[in-house]
C-alpha cells in the first residue's frame, strides 16, 4: 500500500467517470504507473457522475486500497463539466491534470503536459492530432467547432474537446465553469493573460461501450461558443456587446426611412405605409438593445465590475 500523502500533494489528477466499470480496472494501474514515474506526490480524484453500473463499487475499492485515491460522488448524472468542477473543488494539488476514464487518453502523455507547466506555461492542452473516432459523428463536428473557436477567440487551439489537459490550480479557481465551458478553459485563460500551449498526445480506440456524447452535443457547444465570445471580449463592457447587434438594426431602420421618404410623394400604397412602420419598429428595437446594454453596464458597475475583476485577478495570479 502506498504511503500517506503529505499536505498538499504536488499534483491532482481529476478523472470524470460515468459507467466505466470495464475501463477502470485497466486505467487505474496505467495511471498510477505513469504518475509514479514522475517522482512527485500525487492524488487521483475519480468523480462518479451518477454511474448506474458497477463503477461506484470499483471506485470505493480503489479509494479503500490506496490513500492517494479519492472518490467524489455526484447524486445523479450532471455531465462532464459539472464532474470536472466537482473535481476541481476537491483537488489539493498545485497542478491539476484532467483526463477521460474511457481509456482513449493515454496516461503516458501526462509527463509531457507537466513538463510544459514546469516550463512556465499555465495551461497545457492535449491535441489528439490522430483521432481514433468515427469521421462523420465525431471528427468532422469537432473540427468544425474547433475552427469556429479559433476564429472567434484568436486562441490557436486545435483540439478544445480533448479532456487531457494540465492547469495551474491558481488559475482554475478563478475561471468560470458551467454548461460546456470546460472545453473552452484555454481560451478563457488566454484572454486573462494565461500562457497557453498545446501538446500532441496519443488517442486510443475505444475498447468498451460507446461514447456518452452524441452529435447533438455539437449544437450545444456552438451555442456555448457565443457565451465564450461574450466572456472573452465583452464581459467588462456589455454595452459594446449589445451595440454589436443594435448598430446593424439601426442602419436598417434608416434604410427603410429613406425608402419611405422616396415614396412620400406617392398616393397611399404599400410602400408608403409599410416602410415607415418597419423603420419605426427597427429603430425602437435598436434603442431597446442599447438600453439593455446600458442597464448591463449599470449592473456591472454596481457589482464592482466582476468581468474586469476576473481579468485583473487572473493576471495577478498567473502573471
C-alpha positions as protocol buffer text, in pm:
chain_id: "A"
residue {
  index: 1
  type: UNK
  ca { x: 0 y: 0 z: 0 }
}
residue {
  index: 2
  type: UNK
  ca { x: 124 y: 349 z: -81 }
}
residue {
  index: 3
  type: UNK
  ca { x: 244 y: 576 z: 198 }
}
residue {
  index: 4
  type: UNK
  ca { x: 11 y: 853 z: 323 }
}
residue {
  index: 5
  type: UNK
  ca { x: 9 y: 1180 z: 136 }
}
residue {
  index: 6
  type: UNK
  ca { x: 176 y: 1492 z: 259 }
}
residue {
  index: 7
  type: UNK
  ca { x: -38 y: 1807 z: 253 }
}
residue {
  index: 8
  type: UNK
  ca { x: -91 y: 1911 z: -14 }
}
residue {
  index: 9
  type: UNK
  ca { x: 30 y: 1686 z: -299 }
}
residue {
  index: 10
  type: UNK
  ca { x: 209 y: 1849 z: -590 }
}
residue {
  index: 11
  type: UNK
  ca { x: -30 y: 1702 z: -845 }
}
residue {
  index: 12
  type: UNK
  ca { x: -401 y: 1626 z: -863 }
}
residue {
  index: 13
  type: UNK
  ca { x: -547 y: 1417 z: -1146 }
}
residue {
  index: 14
  type: UNK
  ca { x: -922 y: 1462 z: -1197 }
}
residue {
  index: 15
  type: UNK
  ca { x: -1100 y: 1182 z: -1387 }
}
residue {
  index: 16
  type: UNK
  ca { x: -1476 y: 1209 z: -1456 }
}
residue {
  index: 17
  type: UNK
  ca { x: -1637 y: 865 z: -1455 }
}
residue {
  index: 18
  type: UNK
  ca { x: -1974 y: 766 z: -1598 }
}
residue {
  index: 19
  type: UNK
  ca { x: -2045 y: 395 z: -1640 }
}
residue {
  index: 20
  type: UNK
  ca { x: -1685 y: 284 z: -1695 }
}
residue {
  index: 21
  type: UNK
  ca { x: -1675 y: -37 z: -1489 }
}
residue {
  index: 22
  type: UNK
  ca { x: -1486 y: -221 z: -1763 }
}
residue {
  index: 23
  type: UNK
  ca { x: -1229 y: 53 z: -1819 }
}
residue {
  index: 24
  type: UNK
  ca { x: -1143 y: 142 z: -1458 }
}
residue {
  index: 25
  type: UNK
  ca { x: -951 y: -180 z: -1368 }
}
residue {
  index: 26
  type: UNK
  ca { x: -728 y: -120 z: -1671 }
}
residue {
  index: 27
  type: UNK
  ca { x: -699 y: 258 z: -1641 }
}
residue {
  index: 28
  type: UNK
  ca { x: -601 y: 280 z: -1276 }
}
residue {
  index: 29
  type: UNK
  ca { x: -279 y: 71 z: -1290 }
}
residue {
  index: 30
  type: UNK
  ca { x: -172 y: 257 z: -1606 }
}
residue {
  index: 31
  type: UNK
  ca { x: -238 y: 592 z: -1445 }
}
residue {
  index: 32
  type: UNK
  ca { x: -58 y: 510 z: -1120 }
}
residue {
  index: 33
  type: UNK
  ca { x: 245 y: 375 z: -1308 }
}
residue {
  index: 34
  type: UNK
  ca { x: 270 y: 689 z: -1523 }
}
residue {
  index: 35
  type: UNK
  ca { x: 242 y: 919 z: -1220 }
}
residue {
  index: 36
  type: UNK
  ca { x: 489 y: 724 z: -1008 }
}
residue {
  index: 37
  type: UNK
  ca { x: 749 y: 757 z: -1282 }
}
residue {
  index: 38
  type: UNK
  ca { x: 723 y: 1133 z: -1243 }
}
residue {
  index: 39
  type: UNK
  ca { x: 851 y: 1118 z: -885 }
}
residue {
  index: 40
  type: UNK
  ca { x: 600 y: 1373 z: -747 }
}
residue {
  index: 41
  type: UNK
  ca { x: 344 y: 1309 z: -479 }
}
residue {
  index: 42
  type: UNK
  ca { x: 2 y: 1294 z: -635 }
}
residue {
  index: 43
  type: UNK
  ca { x: -363 y: 1227 z: -573 }
}
residue {
  index: 44
  type: UNK
  ca { x: -622 y: 1085 z: -810 }
}
residue {
  index: 45
  type: UNK
  ca { x: -978 y: 1212 z: -785 }
}
residue {
  index: 46
  type: UNK
  ca { x: -1232 y: 991 z: -959 }
}
residue {
  index: 47
  type: UNK
  ca { x: -1557 y: 1185 z: -993 }
}
residue {
  index: 48
  type: UNK
  ca { x: -1850 y: 944 z: -1019 }
}
residue {
  index: 49
  type: UNK
  ca { x: -2100 y: 1132 z: -1235 }
}
residue {
  index: 50
  type: UNK
  ca { x: -2404 y: 930 z: -1131 }
}
residue {
  index: 51
  type: UNK
  ca { x: -2289 y: 596 z: -1273 }
}
residue {
  index: 52
  type: UNK
  ca { x: -2556 y: 324 z: -1286 }
}
residue {
  index: 53
  type: UNK
  ca { x: -2325 y: 25 z: -1342 }
}
residue {
  index: 54
  type: UNK
  ca { x: -2057 y: -113 z: -1112 }
}
residue {
  index: 55
  type: UNK
  ca { x: -1827 y: 191 z: -1135 }
}
residue {
  index: 56
  type: UNK
  ca { x: -1915 y: 314 z: -785 }
}
residue {
  index: 57
  type: UNK
  ca { x: -1820 y: -21 z: -631 }
}
residue {
  index: 58
  type: UNK
  ca { x: -1485 y: -24 z: -813 }
}
residue {
  index: 59
  type: UNK
  ca { x: -1408 y: 335 z: -713 }
}
residue {
  index: 60
  type: UNK
  ca { x: -1485 y: 263 z: -347 }
}
residue {
  index: 61
  type: UNK
  ca { x: -1247 y: -33 z: -361 }
}
residue {
  index: 62
  type: UNK
  ca { x: -972 y: 177 z: -520 }
}
residue {
  index: 63
  type: UNK
  ca { x: -1012 y: 454 z: -262 }
}
residue {
  index: 64
  type: UNK
  ca { x: -1004 y: 199 z: 19 }
}
residue {
  index: 65
  type: UNK
  ca { x: -685 y: 33 z: -102 }
}
residue {
  index: 66
  type: UNK
  ca { x: -479 y: 343 z: -191 }
}
residue {
  index: 67
  type: UNK
  ca { x: -471 y: 665 z: 18 }
}
residue {
  index: 68
  type: UNK
  ca { x: -377 y: 858 z: -295 }
}
residue {
  index: 69
  type: UNK
  ca { x: -717 y: 782 z: -449 }
}
residue {
  index: 70
  type: UNK
  ca { x: -1024 y: 987 z: -361 }
}
residue {
  index: 71
  type: UNK
  ca { x: -1379 y: 929 z: -482 }
}
residue {
  index: 72
  type: UNK
  ca { x: -1614 y: 1223 z: -537 }
}
residue {
  index: 73
  type: UNK
  ca { x: -1972 y: 1106 z: -593 }
}
residue {
  index: 74
  type: UNK
  ca { x: -2242 y: 1317 z: -758 }
}
residue {
  index: 75
  type: UNK
  ca { x: -2603 y: 1236 z: -674 }
}
residue {
  index: 76
  type: UNK
  ca { x: -2700 y: 1194 z: -1040 }
}
residue {
  index: 77
  type: UNK
  ca { x: -2556 y: 1237 z: -1386 }
}
residue {
  index: 78
  type: UNK
  ca { x: -2485 y: 1610 z: -1425 }
}
residue {
  index: 79
  type: UNK
  ca { x: -2247 y: 1593 z: -1721 }
}
residue {
  index: 80
  type: UNK
  ca { x: -1874 y: 1626 z: -1778 }
}
residue {
  index: 81
  type: UNK
  ca { x: -1843 y: 1994 z: -1692 }
}
residue {
  index: 82
  type: UNK
  ca { x: -2013 y: 1952 z: -1355 }
}
residue {
  index: 83
  type: UNK
  ca { x: -1800 y: 1646 z: -1280 }
}
residue {
  index: 84
  type: UNK
  ca { x: -1480 y: 1837 z: -1359 }
}
residue {
  index: 85
  type: UNK
  ca { x: -1596 y: 2132 z: -1149 }
}
residue {
  index: 86
  type: UNK
  ca { x: -1656 y: 1898 z: -854 }
}
residue {
  index: 87
  type: UNK
  ca { x: -1308 y: 1754 z: -900 }
}
residue {
  index: 88
  type: UNK
  ca { x: -1150 y: 2100 z: -913 }
}
residue {
  index: 89
  type: UNK
  ca { x: -1329 y: 2195 z: -592 }
}
residue {
  index: 90
  type: UNK
  ca { x: -1174 y: 1899 z: -411 }
}
residue {
  index: 91
  type: UNK
  ca { x: -831 y: 1898 z: -576 }
}
residue {
  index: 92
  type: UNK
  ca { x: -544 y: 1995 z: -346 }
}
residue {
  index: 93
  type: UNK
  ca { x: -251 y: 1985 z: -588 }
}
residue {
  index: 94
  type: UNK
  ca { x: -58 y: 2283 z: -720 }
}
residue {
  index: 95
  type: UNK
  ca { x: -109 y: 2141 z: -1071 }
}
residue {
  index: 96
  type: UNK
  ca { x: -431 y: 1976 z: -1191 }
}
residue {
  index: 97
  type: UNK
  ca { x: -448 y: 1728 z: -1478 }
}
residue {
  index: 98
  type: UNK
  ca { x: -778 y: 1618 z: -1631 }
}
residue {
  index: 99
  type: UNK
  ca { x: -841 y: 1310 z: -1843 }
}
residue {
  index: 100
  type: UNK
  ca { x: -1119 y: 1076 z: -1954 }
}
residue {
  index: 101
  type: UNK
  ca { x: -1183 y: 736 z: -1799 }
}
residue {
  index: 102
  type: UNK
  ca { x: -1265 y: 553 z: -2124 }
}
residue {
  index: 103
  type: UNK
  ca { x: -901 y: 454 z: -2198 }
}
residue {
  index: 104
  type: UNK
  ca { x: -880 y: 675 z: -2508 }
}
residue {
  index: 105
  type: UNK
  ca { x: -650 y: 921 z: -2328 }
}
residue {
  index: 106
  type: UNK
  ca { x: -307 y: 770 z: -2260 }
}
residue {
  index: 107
  type: UNK
  ca { x: -171 y: 836 z: -1907 }
}
residue {
  index: 108
  type: UNK
  ca { x: 181 y: 811 z: -2053 }
}
residue {
  index: 109
  type: UNK
  ca { x: 124 y: 1157 z: -2207 }
}
residue {
  index: 110
  type: UNK
  ca { x: 83 y: 1327 z: -1868 }
}
residue {
  index: 111
  type: UNK
  ca { x: 459 y: 1388 z: -1811 }
}
residue {
  index: 112
  type: UNK
  ca { x: 478 y: 1585 z: -2138 }
}
residue {
  index: 113
  type: UNK
  ca { x: 195 y: 1811 z: -2021 }
}
residue {
  index: 114
  type: UNK
  ca { x: 356 y: 1859 z: -1680 }
}
residue {
  index: 115
  type: UNK
  ca { x: 689 y: 1947 z: -1842 }
}
residue {
  index: 116
  type: UNK
  ca { x: 519 y: 2241 z: -2018 }
}
residue {
  index: 117
  type: UNK
  ca { x: 369 y: 2361 z: -1688 }
}
residue {
  index: 118
  type: UNK
  ca { x: 712 y: 2344 z: -1522 }
}
residue {
  index: 119
  type: UNK
  ca { x: 847 y: 2534 z: -1822 }
}
residue {
  index: 120
  type: UNK
  ca { x: 635 y: 2835 z: -1735 }
}
residue {
  index: 121
  type: UNK
  ca { x: 302 y: 2772 z: -1906 }
}
residue {
  index: 122
  type: UNK
  ca { x: -25 y: 2795 z: -1715 }
}
residue {
  index: 123
  type: UNK
  ca { x: -230 y: 2562 z: -1935 }
}
residue {
  index: 124
  type: UNK
  ca { x: -104 y: 2269 z: -2141 }
}
residue {
  index: 125
  type: UNK
  ca { x: -378 y: 2136 z: -2369 }
}
residue {
  index: 126
  type: UNK
  ca { x: -368 y: 1797 z: -2536 }
}
residue {
  index: 127
  type: UNK
  ca { x: -404 y: 1776 z: -2914 }
}
residue {
  index: 128
  type: UNK
  ca { x: -536 y: 1446 z: -3049 }
}
residue {
  index: 129
  type: UNK
  ca { x: -385 y: 1501 z: -3390 }
}
residue {
  index: 130
  type: UNK
  ca { x: -460 y: 1145 z: -3499 }
}
residue {
  index: 131
  type: UNK
  ca { x: -802 y: 1079 z: -3351 }
}
residue {
  index: 132
  type: UNK
  ca { x: -937 y: 725 z: -3340 }
}
residue {
  index: 133
  type: UNK
  ca { x: -1304 y: 818 z: -3366 }
}
residue {
  index: 134
  type: UNK
  ca { x: -1574 y: 799 z: -3630 }
}
residue {
  index: 135
  type: UNK
  ca { x: -1535 y: 1055 z: -3906 }
}
residue {
  index: 136
  type: UNK
  ca { x: -1892 y: 1182 z: -3951 }
}
residue {
  index: 137
  type: UNK
  ca { x: -2021 y: 1177 z: -3595 }
}
residue {
  index: 138
  type: UNK
  ca { x: -1709 y: 1280 z: -3400 }
}
residue {
  index: 139
  type: UNK
  ca { x: -1414 y: 1409 z: -3604 }
}
residue {
  index: 140
  type: UNK
  ca { x: -1590 y: 1638 z: -3852 }
}
residue {
  index: 141
  type: UNK
  ca { x: -1818 y: 1809 z: -3595 }
}
residue {
  index: 142
  type: UNK
  ca { x: -1519 y: 1853 z: -3366 }
}
residue {
  index: 143
  type: UNK
  ca { x: -1307 y: 2002 z: -3646 }
}
residue {
  index: 144
  type: UNK
  ca { x: -1587 y: 2248 z: -3729 }
}
residue {
  index: 145
  type: UNK
  ca { x: -1630 y: 2355 z: -3366 }
}
residue {
  index: 146
  type: UNK
  ca { x: -1255 y: 2398 z: -3319 }
}
residue {
  index: 147
  type: UNK
  ca { x: -1223 y: 2608 z: -3634 }
}
residue {
  index: 148
  type: UNK
  ca { x: -1505 y: 2836 z: -3518 }
}
residue {
  index: 149
  type: UNK
  ca { x: -1348 y: 2864 z: -3173 }
}
residue {
  index: 150
  type: UNK
  ca { x: -1010 y: 2965 z: -3316 }
}
residue {
  index: 151
  type: UNK
  ca { x: -1170 y: 3233 z: -3532 }
}
residue {
  index: 152
  type: UNK
  ca { x: -1390 y: 3370 z: -3255 }
}
residue {
  index: 153
  type: UNK
  ca { x: -1128 y: 3379 z: -2979 }
}
residue {
  index: 154
  type: UNK
  ca { x: -798 y: 3406 z: -3163 }
}
residue {
  index: 155
  type: UNK
  ca { x: -651 y: 3128 z: -2946 }
}
residue {
  index: 156
  type: UNK
  ca { x: -477 y: 2870 z: -3172 }
}
residue {
  index: 157
  type: UNK
  ca { x: -603 y: 2554 z: -3000 }
}
residue {
  index: 158
  type: UNK
  ca { x: -665 y: 2270 z: -3245 }
}
residue {
  index: 159
  type: UNK
  ca { x: -847 y: 2035 z: -3010 }
}
residue {
  index: 160
  type: UNK
  ca { x: -1052 y: 2208 z: -2743 }
}
residue {
  index: 161
  type: UNK
  ca { x: -1251 y: 1888 z: -2688 }
}
residue {
  index: 162
  type: UNK
  ca { x: -954 y: 1689 z: -2561 }
}
residue {
  index: 163
  type: UNK
  ca { x: -1004 y: 1632 z: -2189 }
}
residue {
  index: 164
  type: UNK
  ca { x: -635 y: 1558 z: -2134 }
}
residue {
  index: 165
  type: UNK
  ca { x: -505 y: 1894 z: -2009 }
}
residue {
  index: 166
  type: UNK
  ca { x: -286 y: 2033 z: -1731 }
}
residue {
  index: 167
  type: UNK
  ca { x: -356 y: 2354 z: -1539 }
}
residue {
  index: 168
  type: UNK
  ca { x: -208 y: 2560 z: -1263 }
}
residue {
  index: 169
  type: UNK
  ca { x: -453 y: 2527 z: -973 }
}
residue {
  index: 170
  type: UNK
  ca { x: -448 y: 2901 z: -901 }
}
residue {
  index: 171
  type: UNK
  ca { x: -586 y: 2960 z: -1249 }
}
residue {
  index: 172
  type: UNK
  ca { x: -868 y: 2709 z: -1220 }
}
residue {
  index: 173
  type: UNK
  ca { x: -1003 y: 2867 z: -903 }
}
residue {
  index: 174
  type: UNK
  ca { x: -1080 y: 3188 z: -1091 }
}
residue {
  index: 175
  type: UNK
  ca { x: -1219 y: 3063 z: -1419 }
}
residue {
  index: 176
  type: UNK
  ca { x: -1597 y: 3022 z: -1469 }
}
residue {
  index: 177
  type: UNK
  ca { x: -1709 y: 2664 z: -1525 }
}
residue {
  index: 178
  type: UNK
  ca { x: -2065 y: 2576 z: -1623 }
}
residue {
  index: 179
  type: UNK
  ca { x: -2264 y: 2444 z: -1922 }
}
residue {
  index: 180
  type: UNK
  ca { x: -1998 y: 2304 z: -2164 }
}
residue {
  index: 181
  type: UNK
  ca { x: -1732 y: 2561 z: -2076 }
}
residue {
  index: 182
  type: UNK
  ca { x: -1472 y: 2309 z: -1959 }
}
residue {
  index: 183
  type: UNK
  ca { x: -1354 y: 2269 z: -2319 }
}
residue {
  index: 184
  type: UNK
  ca { x: -1306 y: 2648 z: -2350 }
}
residue {
  index: 185
  type: UNK
  ca { x: -1089 y: 2699 z: -2042 }
}
residue {
  index: 186
  type: UNK
  ca { x: -773 y: 2755 z: -2251 }
}
residue {
  index: 187
  type: UNK
  ca { x: -947 y: 3035 z: -2444 }
}
residue {
  index: 188
  type: UNK
  ca { x: -1079 y: 3198 z: -2127 }
}
residue {
  index: 189
  type: UNK
  ca { x: -740 y: 3166 z: -1960 }
}
residue {
  index: 190
  type: UNK
  ca { x: -554 y: 3309 z: -2260 }
}
residue {
  index: 191
  type: UNK
  ca { x: -784 y: 3612 z: -2259 }
}
residue {
  index: 192
  type: UNK
  ca { x: -691 y: 3677 z: -1898 }
}
residue {
  index: 193
  type: UNK
  ca { x: -319 y: 3660 z: -1964 }
}
residue {
  index: 194
  type: UNK
  ca { x: -251 y: 3292 z: -1900 }
}
residue {
  index: 195
  type: UNK
  ca { x: 27 y: 3130 z: -2101 }
}
residue {
  index: 196
  type: UNK
  ca { x: -131 y: 2851 z: -2307 }
}
residue {
  index: 197
  type: UNK
  ca { x: 43 y: 2581 z: -2507 }
}
residue {
  index: 198
  type: UNK
  ca { x: -63 y: 2270 z: -2694 }
}
residue {
  index: 199
  type: UNK
  ca { x: 97 y: 1926 z: -2673 }
}
residue {
  index: 200
  type: UNK
  ca { x: 38 y: 1650 z: -2925 }
}
residue {
  index: 201
  type: UNK
  ca { x: -94 y: 1344 z: -2741 }
}
residue {
  index: 202
  type: UNK
  ca { x: -198 y: 995 z: -2839 }
}
residue {
  index: 203
  type: UNK
  ca { x: -555 y: 883 z: -2884 }
}
residue {
  index: 204
  type: UNK
  ca { x: -650 y: 521 z: -2850 }
}
residue {
  index: 205
  type: UNK
  ca { x: -954 y: 347 z: -2998 }
}
residue {
  index: 206
  type: UNK
  ca { x: -1248 y: 286 z: -2768 }
}
residue {
  index: 207
  type: UNK
  ca { x: -1233 y: -60 z: -2615 }
}
residue {
  index: 208
  type: UNK
  ca { x: -1561 y: -80 z: -2424 }
}
residue {
  index: 209
  type: UNK
  ca { x: -1910 y: 52 z: -2478 }
}
residue {
  index: 210
  type: UNK
  ca { x: -1977 y: 363 z: -2681 }
}
residue {
  index: 211
  type: UNK
  ca { x: -1932 y: 735 z: -2643 }
}
residue {
  index: 212
  type: UNK
  ca { x: -2151 y: 905 z: -2382 }
}
residue {
  index: 213
  type: UNK
  ca { x: -2177 y: 1209 z: -2608 }
}
residue {
  index: 214
  type: UNK
  ca { x: -2358 y: 1218 z: -2943 }
}
residue {
  index: 215
  type: UNK
  ca { x: -2359 y: 1456 z: -3236 }
}
residue {
  index: 216
  type: UNK
  ca { x: -2631 y: 1666 z: -3068 }
}
residue {
  index: 217
  type: UNK
  ca { x: -2365 y: 1793 z: -2829 }
}
residue {
  index: 218
  type: UNK
  ca { x: -2211 y: 1985 z: -3121 }
}
residue {
  index: 219
  type: UNK
  ca { x: -2506 y: 2224 z: -3132 }
}
residue {
  index: 220
  type: UNK
  ca { x: -2478 y: 2294 z: -2758 }
}
residue {
  index: 221
  type: UNK
  ca { x: -2107 y: 2356 z: -2799 }
}
residue {
  index: 222
  type: UNK
  ca { x: -2169 y: 2609 z: -3076 }
}
residue {
  index: 223
  type: UNK
  ca { x: -2414 y: 2795 z: -2852 }
}
residue {
  index: 224
  type: UNK
  ca { x: -2156 y: 2794 z: -2573 }
}
residue {
  index: 225
  type: UNK
  ca { x: -1909 y: 2944 z: -2820 }
}
residue {
  index: 226
  type: UNK
  ca { x: -2126 y: 3254 z: -2821 }
}
residue {
  index: 227
  type: UNK
  ca { x: -2101 y: 3264 z: -2442 }
}
residue {
  index: 228
  type: UNK
  ca { x: -1724 y: 3236 z: -2465 }
}
residue {
  index: 229
  type: UNK
  ca { x: -1713 y: 3518 z: -2719 }
}
residue {
  index: 230
  type: UNK
  ca { x: -1910 y: 3737 z: -2482 }
}
residue {
  index: 231
  type: UNK
  ca { x: -1692 y: 3646 z: -2183 }
}
residue {
  index: 232
  type: UNK
  ca { x: -1370 y: 3696 z: -2378 }
}
residue {
  index: 233
  type: UNK
  ca { x: -1448 y: 4030 z: -2538 }
}
residue {
  index: 234
  type: UNK
  ca { x: -1743 y: 4191 z: -2364 }
}
residue {
  index: 235
  type: UNK
  ca { x: -1751 y: 4074 z: -2001 }
}
residue {
  index: 236
  type: UNK
  ca { x: -1635 y: 4411 z: -1869 }
}
residue {
  index: 237
  type: UNK
  ca { x: -1812 y: 4623 z: -2136 }
}
residue {
  index: 238
  type: UNK
  ca { x: -2159 y: 4478 z: -2203 }
}
residue {
  index: 239
  type: UNK
  ca { x: -2276 y: 4791 z: -2387 }
}
residue {
  index: 240
  type: UNK
  ca { x: -2034 y: 4700 z: -2668 }
}
residue {
  index: 241
  type: UNK
  ca { x: -2188 y: 4352 z: -2686 }
}
residue {
  index: 242
  type: UNK
  ca { x: -2541 y: 4489 z: -2724 }
}
residue {
  index: 243
  type: UNK
  ca { x: -2412 y: 4757 z: -2960 }
}
residue {
  index: 244
  type: UNK
  ca { x: -2284 y: 4490 z: -3198 }
}
residue {
  index: 245
  type: UNK
  ca { x: -2646 y: 4386 z: -3253 }
}
residue {
  index: 246
  type: UNK
  ca { x: -2804 y: 4730 z: -3222 }
}
residue {
  index: 247
  type: UNK
  ca { x: -2592 y: 4907 z: -3484 }
}
residue {
  index: 248
  type: UNK
  ca { x: -2694 y: 4692 z: -3786 }
}
residue {
  index: 249
  type: UNK
  ca { x: -3060 y: 4716 z: -3681 }
}
residue {
  index: 250
  type: UNK
  ca { x: -3028 y: 5096 z: -3660 }
}
residue {
  index: 251
  type: UNK
  ca { x: -2873 y: 5112 z: -4008 }
}
residue {
  index: 252
  type: UNK
  ca { x: -3155 y: 4900 z: -4144 }
}
residue {
  index: 253
  type: UNK
  ca { x: -3404 y: 5136 z: -3982 }
}
residue {
  index: 254
  type: UNK
  ca { x: -3250 y: 5434 z: -4161 }
}
residue {
  index: 255
  type: UNK
  ca { x: -3259 y: 5242 z: -4489 }
}
residue {
  index: 256
  type: UNK
  ca { x: -3635 y: 5188 z: -4459 }
}
residue {
  index: 257
  type: UNK
  ca { x: -3673 y: 5551 z: -4353 }
}
residue {
  index: 258
  type: UNK
  ca { x: -3504 y: 5663 z: -4677 }
}
residue {
  index: 259
  type: UNK
  ca { x: -3730 y: 5432 z: -4877 }
}
residue {
  index: 260
  type: UNK
  ca { x: -4030 y: 5589 z: -4705 }
}
residue {
  index: 261
  type: UNK
  ca { x: -3908 y: 5936 z: -4799 }
}
residue {
  index: 262
  type: UNK
  ca { x: -3866 y: 5832 z: -5161 }
}
residue {
  index: 263
  type: UNK
  ca { x: -4225 y: 5709 z: -5165 }
}
residue {
  index: 264
  type: UNK
  ca { x: -4356 y: 6015 z: -4978 }
}
residue {
  index: 265
  type: UNK
  ca { x: -4499 y: 6184 z: -5288 }
}
residue {
  index: 266
  type: UNK
  ca { x: -4698 y: 5882 z: -5400 }
}
residue {
  index: 267
  type: UNK
  ca { x: -5056 y: 5810 z: -5322 }
}
residue {
  index: 268
  type: UNK
  ca { x: -5141 y: 5571 z: -5042 }
}
residue {
  index: 269
  type: UNK
  ca { x: -4974 y: 5245 z: -5131 }
}
residue {
  index: 270
  type: UNK
  ca { x: -4789 y: 4950 z: -4982 }
}
residue {
  index: 271
  type: UNK
  ca { x: -4452 y: 5131 z: -4962 }
}
residue {
  index: 272
  type: UNK
  ca { x: -4587 y: 5448 z: -4808 }
}
residue {
  index: 273
  type: UNK
  ca { x: -4742 y: 5257 z: -4518 }
}
residue {
  index: 274
  type: UNK
  ca { x: -4520 y: 4960 z: -4457 }
}
residue {
  index: 275
  type: UNK
  ca { x: -4176 y: 5121 z: -4496 }
}
residue {
  index: 276
  type: UNK
  ca { x: -4232 y: 5386 z: -4224 }
}
residue {
  index: 277
  type: UNK
  ca { x: -4378 y: 5121 z: -3993 }
}
residue {
  index: 278
  type: UNK
  ca { x: -4078 y: 4892 z: -4042 }
}
residue {
  index: 279
  type: UNK
  ca { x: -3840 y: 5184 z: -3993 }
}
residue {
  index: 280
  type: UNK
  ca { x: -4002 y: 5280 z: -3662 }
}
residue {
  index: 281
  type: UNK
  ca { x: -4009 y: 4917 z: -3544 }
}
residue {
  index: 282
  type: UNK
  ca { x: -3640 y: 4864 z: -3622 }
}
residue {
  index: 283
  type: UNK
  ca { x: -3546 y: 5196 z: -3462 }
}
residue {
  index: 284
  type: UNK
  ca { x: -3727 y: 5105 z: -3140 }
}
residue {
  index: 285
  type: UNK
  ca { x: -3561 y: 4761 z: -3143 }
}
residue {
  index: 286
  type: UNK
  ca { x: -3215 y: 4915 z: -3173 }
}
residue {
  index: 287
  type: UNK
  ca { x: -3294 y: 5157 z: -2890 }
}
residue {
  index: 288
  type: UNK
  ca { x: -3415 y: 4867 z: -2674 }
}
residue {
  index: 289
  type: UNK
  ca { x: -3086 y: 4685 z: -2733 }
}
residue {
  index: 290
  type: UNK
  ca { x: -2885 y: 4992 z: -2641 }
}
residue {
  index: 291
  type: UNK
  ca { x: -3091 y: 5048 z: -2326 }
}
residue {
  index: 292
  type: UNK
  ca { x: -3035 y: 4684 z: -2228 }
}
residue {
  index: 293
  type: UNK
  ca { x: -2664 y: 4743 z: -2276 }
}
residue {
  index: 294
  type: UNK
  ca { x: -2677 y: 5050 z: -2053 }
}
residue {
  index: 295
  type: UNK
  ca { x: -2863 y: 4853 z: -1785 }
}
residue {
  index: 296
  type: UNK
  ca { x: -2599 y: 4581 z: -1809 }
}
residue {
  index: 297
  type: UNK
  ca { x: -2328 y: 4846 z: -1768 }
}
residue {
  index: 298
  type: UNK
  ca { x: -2500 y: 4972 z: -1453 }
}
residue {
  index: 299
  type: UNK
  ca { x: -2525 y: 4616 z: -1320 }
}
residue {
  index: 300
  type: UNK
  ca { x: -2154 y: 4561 z: -1384 }
}
residue {
  index: 301
  type: UNK
  ca { x: -2063 y: 4885 z: -1208 }
}
residue {
  index: 302
  type: UNK
  ca { x: -2291 y: 4807 z: -914 }
}
residue {
  index: 303
  type: UNK
  ca { x: -2130 y: 4466 z: -884 }
}
residue {
  index: 304
  type: UNK
  ca { x: -1779 y: 4614 z: -877 }
}
residue {
  index: 305
  type: UNK
  ca { x: -1721 y: 4514 z: -1241 }
}
residue {
  index: 306
  type: UNK
  ca { x: -1692 y: 4136 z: -1196 }
}
residue {
  index: 307
  type: UNK
  ca { x: -1573 y: 4084 z: -1550 }
}
residue {
  index: 308
  type: UNK
  ca { x: -1285 y: 4325 z: -1501 }
}
residue {
  index: 309
  type: UNK
  ca { x: -1213 y: 4184 z: -1157 }
}
residue {
  index: 310
  type: UNK
  ca { x: -1190 y: 3835 z: -1308 }
}
residue {
  index: 311
  type: UNK
  ca { x: -933 y: 3956 z: -1559 }
}
residue {
  index: 312
  type: UNK
  ca { x: -731 y: 4152 z: -1306 }
}
residue {
  index: 313
  type: UNK
  ca { x: -739 y: 3864 z: -1057 }
}
residue {
  index: 314
  type: UNK
  ca { x: -622 y: 3614 z: -1316 }
}
residue {
  index: 315
  type: UNK
  ca { x: -341 y: 3839 z: -1432 }
}
residue {
  index: 316
  type: UNK
  ca { x: -229 y: 3886 z: -1073 }
}
residue {
  index: 317
  type: UNK
  ca { x: -229 y: 3511 z: -1009 }
}
residue {
  index: 318
  type: UNK
  ca { x: -89 y: 3396 z: -1341 }
}
residue {
  index: 319
  type: UNK
  ca { x: 148 y: 3671 z: -1437 }
}
